[in-house]
Amino acid sequence: MSFDIAVLRLNIEQLCKDRGISINAMAEGIGIRQSTISGIMVGRSKNPTIQVLWRIADFFGITIDALVGRSNSTSSEDTAIQAVV
């Protein structure tokens, strides 16, 4: 999977801001070490695992594609509908 890590960082920041939570609170909420999220946010981790992306996307109720900026869709149902059309 190829995507722009900067878009992922911006999306995580915006999602946390929109929900009034810190990035550390999000990491704790999804059971991922803060150092893992910190690595993504400061650019140390340029290729997070699919498991990390799934957890973040699930936490915010969006698709991985939406999280990494590959789609404007915010739900897996929307993605499924688009795939059929």
C-alpha positions in Angstrom: 0.0 0.0 0.0 1.4 3.3 -1.0 0.3 6.6 0.5 1.7 9.9 1.7 2.6 9.6 5.4 2.2 13.4 5.8 -1.4 13.1 4.8 -1.8 10.3 7.5 -0.3 12.6 10.1 -2.5 15.5 9.2 -5.6 13.3 9.2 -4.8 11.9 12.6 -4.2 15.4 14.0 -7.5 16.6 12.6 -9.5 13.6 13.7 -8.1 14.0 17.3 -8.8 17.7 17.2 -12.3 17.2 15.9 -13.1 14.8 18.8 -11.3 16.9 21.4 -8.7 14.2 22.3 -5.0 14.1 22.4 -3.0 11.9 20.2 -1.7 10.1 23.3 -5.3 9.5 24.4 -6.1 8.0 21.0 -3.0 5.7 21.3 -4.2 4.6 24.8 -7.7 4.1 23.5 -6.6 1.8 20.7 -4.0 -0.1 22.8 -1.0 1.0 20.8 2.2 2.2 22.4 2.6 6.0 22.4 6.0 5.5 20.9 4.4 3.8 17.8 2.1 6.8 17.3 4.8 9.2 18.1 7.0 7.6 15.4 4.2 8.2 12.8 3.6 11.7 14.0 7.2 12.9 13.9 8.1 11.0 10.7 10.3 8.3 12.2 7.9 5.6 11.0 7.2 6.0 7.3 5.4 2.7 6.9 3.1 1.8 9.8 1.7 -1.7 9.8 -1.8 -2.5 8.5 -2.8 -3.5 12.1 -1.9 0.0 13.3 -3.9 1.6 10.5 -6.9 -0.7 11.2 -6.9 0.2 14.8 -6.7 4.0 14.2 -9.4 3.8 11.4 -11.7 1.7 13.6 -11.2 4.1 16.5 -12.5 7.0 14.4 -15.1 4.9 12.6 -13.6 5.5 9.1 -12.0 3.4 6.5 -8.2 3.0 6.1 -8.5 4.6 2.7 -10.0 7.7 4.3 -7.4 7.7 7.0 -4.5 7.7 4.6 -6.2 10.2 2.2 -6.9 7.7 -0.7 -10.6 8.3 -0.5 -13.1 10.9 0.7 -15.3 8.1 2.0 -15.6 8.0 5.8 -17.3 4.6 6.2 -16.8 1.1 5.0 -20.5 1.1 3.9 -19.8 4.1 1.6 -16.8 2.3 0.2 -18.8 -0.9 -0.5 -21.5 1.1 -2.3 -18.9 2.9 -4.4 -17.3 -0.5 -5.4 -20.7 -1.8 -6.6 -21.5 1.3 -8.7 
